[in-house]
Amino acid sequence: MRMFSCEISESSGGRTELGAANARMAFANFCAPHTAHARAPAAWQRKDRLTEISGPRAAQQPDLRPHQVELICMDDLKTALRSFAKSVTVISCAHSGERFAMTATAVSEVCLEPPTMLVCINKSASIAAPLIDESRFAINVLDRSQQQISEDCSGRRSGDDRFADQDWTSDHLDTPYLQNSQATIFCRVARTLEYGTHFVVFGEVQGVRANDRPTPLIYIDRRYLDASLDTTVP
Ligand SMILES: Cc1cc2nc3c(=O)[nH]c(=O)nc-3n(C[C@H](O)[C@H](O)[C@H](O)COP(=O)(O)O)c2cc1C
């Protein structure tokens, strides 16, 4: 069994506090028809949680705490989220001689001073603990020709099989990256927040490789799209 040293004790405490009764209520609400008035708010709808697991404590940054959320229709939210056109990336890292990779679209620039990126990683993903522990990772922005790699790294393959494509190589610090990606941004974990089901990882940019003619692979409405820059809105 692999051991990772990231500290997540506060979040486990949070889950305990929610309790089995609330978990059951949340599950029942999720399964019930989407008539908001008929449902009691699920635990997460009444109280969101934010736990910082590295750096200054979240409690000292009240502006980071989310407001209480209103009852929402999850189907409507999922429909809204499907309309985001996202560049597909694969996040990659190495830990104790093992390589990890995961397709991700919840990726964003944060600021240029200091140069910082942000990635949202489900806590259950195999890359989550090693990435936080290792602290170095790469954001590979996929080219439109790399849909297969996206599919490999989002569940079709697992473990080191995700690195079957010839395009994978490693930098001088052993961080795996894709040579023919649109761009690769090498980061060091600067801060990690734990929010709901995800880790929100802030990465300080350490290096960049970029293709100056972007032909990215786009994900929208649960489909891959080849977004050619030849077609622009007049
Ligand atoms: C287009 C696309 C985008 C995704 N974006 C994310 C993301 O931003 N964060 C995340 O945690 N999972 C995301 N996923 C899901 C993971 O890639 C998928 O669950 C993966 O299998 C998790 O890794 P594991 O199998 O090693 O646990 C995305 C999947 C796809 C197909």
The ligand as a Tripos MOL2 file, in Angstrom:
@<TRIPOS>MOLECULE
LIG
   31    33     1     0     0
SMALL
NO_CHARGES

@<TRIPOS>ATOM
      1 C1        -13.3230   15.8480  -20.1960 C.3       1 LIG1
      2 C2        -13.1270   15.4190  -18.7460 C.ar      1 LIG1
      3 C3        -12.7720   16.3520  -17.8100 C.ar      1 LIG1
      4 C4        -12.5610   15.9820  -16.4650 C.ar      1 LIG1
      5 N1        -12.1910   16.9320  -15.5580 N.ar      1 LIG1
      6 C5        -11.9370   16.5590  -14.2760 C.ar      1 LIG1
      7 C6        -11.4650   17.5260  -13.3440 C.ar      1 LIG1
      8 O1        -11.2650   18.7000  -13.6540 O.2       1 LIG1
      9 N2        -11.2130   17.0910  -12.0720 N.ar      1 LIG1
     10 C7        -11.4170   15.7950  -11.6860 C.ar      1 LIG1
     11 O2        -11.1800   15.4680  -10.5100 O.2       1 LIG1
     12 N3        -11.8530   14.8550  -12.5610 N.ar      1 LIG1
     13 C8        -12.1010   15.2150  -13.8450 C.ar      1 LIG1
     14 N4        -12.5080   14.2760  -14.7520 N.ar      1 LIG1
     15 C9        -12.6860   12.8950  -14.3120 C.3       1 LIG1
     16 C10       -11.3580   12.1300  -14.2180 C.3       1 LIG1
     17 O3        -10.5530   12.2950  -15.3710 O.3       1 LIG1
     18 C11       -11.6390   10.6440  -14.0310 C.3       1 LIG1
     19 O4        -12.5540   10.4620  -12.9740 O.3       1 LIG1
     20 C12       -10.3910    9.8520  -13.7740 C.3       1 LIG1
     21 O5        -10.6530    8.5030  -14.1200 O.3       1 LIG1
     22 C13        -9.9820    9.9010  -12.3180 C.3       1 LIG1
     23 O6         -8.7540    9.2460  -12.1650 O.3       1 LIG1
     24 P1         -8.5840    7.7520  -11.5300 P.3       1 LIG1
     25 O7         -9.3290    6.8480  -12.4840 O.co2     1 LIG1
     26 O8         -7.1310    7.5970  -11.5990 O.co2     1 LIG1
     27 O9         -9.1390    7.7770  -10.1640 O.co2     1 LIG1
     28 C14       -12.7330   14.6300  -16.0850 C.ar      1 LIG1
     29 C15       -13.0890   13.6810  -17.0560 C.ar      1 LIG1
     30 C16       -13.2720   14.0630  -18.3790 C.ar      1 LIG1
     31 C17       -13.6450   13.0290  -19.4150 C.3       1 LIG1
@<TRIPOS>BOND
     1     1     2 1
     2     2     3 ar
     3     2    30 ar
     4     3     4 ar
     5     4     5 ar
     6     4    28 ar
     7     5     6 ar
     8     6     7 ar
     9     6    13 1
    10     7     8 2
    11     7     9 ar
    12     9    10 ar
    13    10    11 2
    14    10    12 ar
    15    12    13 ar
    16    13    14 ar
    17    14    15 1
    18    14    28 ar
    19    15    16 1
    20    16    17 1
    21    16    18 1
    22    18    19 1
    23    18    20 1
    24    20    21 1
    25    20    22 1
    26    22    23 1
    27    23    24 1
    28    24    25 2
    29    24    26 1
    30    24    27 1
    31    28    29 ar
    32    29    30 ar
    33    30    31 1
@<TRIPOS>SUBSTRUCTURE
     1 LIG1         1 GROUP 0 **** ****
